[in-house]
Amino acid sequence: QVQLVESGGGLVQPGGSLRLSCVASGIDRGIWSRAWYRQGPGKQRELVAKMSLGGSTNYADSVKGRFTISRDNTKNTVYLQMNSLKPEDTGVYYCNVVGLSEYWGQGTQVTVSS
């Protein structure tokens, strides 16, 4: 079965950086898009960054210029480099893959606090 496993979350001070990783197993073709979503405390889940099959990307306005989504097809992994982190970036970050079906990871906690 398909599994998405995120890692790289943690506690970081404002202005700091984190790199999230999401390794996919059980699916290595027919992926239309890979994305990162997040859900902050008391908020709805929102799209953070998305990469299409062709490599085009789009970002939430709140993270443009600070976050970068990338992928390594040889490792079936998608990354989210997060720089200049702010307290409002705090939340659970979820990996999302869309192919013939849609798949979600279990989430990794990111806390930005001094």
N, C-alpha and C positions, 0 to 999 in steps of 0.2 A: 504494500500500500504506500501511498505518498506520505512523506513526512517532511516537514519544514522545521528546522531547529535553529532558533536564534541564539546569539550570544553577544557579549560585549557591553551589556548594560552595566549600570552602576551609579555611584554617587560622584558627582563632579561639581566643582565650584563654578559660579558664573564666570563666563569667559573661557572656560576650559573646552576640551575636545573629547569626543568618544567616537569609536568606530564600531558599528554594529555589523554582524555577519549573519547570514541565513543560508544554511546548507540544505539543499533539496535532495531527497532520495526517493527513488521509486518513480521519478519522472525526469526524463532528460531530453525529450523532444516534444514538439507540439505546444511549446510554451508561448503564449501570445504576449504576456506582460508579466513583469515582476514589480512589486511595489512595497513600500513601507507605509503603514498607517500608525496612528497613535491615538491613545485615549487618555486624556488628562483627567485629574480628579473632578468628578461631577460633570464631565463633558461627554459629548458623543464622540465616537470614533471618527477620525478624519484622515484624509489622504495627506501624506507628507511628501512623498516623491514616488514617481512611477517611471519605468523604463519599458518601452515597447520592444517587440521582437526585432525591429530594425535599428534599435538603439536610441531612438528619440526619447527625450526626457521631459517631464514637467514636474513642477514643484508648487507646493502651497506658497502663497505670497509671503507668509510669515517666516519661511525658511530660505527663501531665495538668496543666493549669495553666501549662505552659511553652510548649507548641507549639500552633499553631492552623492548621488546614487551611481553605483557602478556594478559591474558583474564580471565574473571569471567563468567562462563557459567550461573550461577544462576542469574546474572544481565544482561546477553546478552551484555556484555561490553568488549571492548578491550582497552588496555592502551598502552601508549608509555612513558616510563620513560626516560627522557633525562638529562644526567649529563654532566658536563664539557663542557657546550655549548660554541660554537665558533661563531664569526660573520658570517661565511659562512653557518651556520645552519639556518640563517634567511630565511623565506619563508612562504608560506601558506601550511599548513599540512592537508592532506585529508585522511579520513578513506575510506577503500575499503573492500567490502565483495563480495566474489564470491560464488554463489550457482548455481542454474539453470540459473540465470542471474547474471550480475555484477552490483553492486550498489556503489554509491559514496556519501559521505557527502558533505556539503557545504563548508567545509574548516575552519580552524582556523589559525589566523596569529601568527607567532612566530617571534619576533624581538630580536636579540642578539646584544646589543650595549652598549657602555659605555657613 
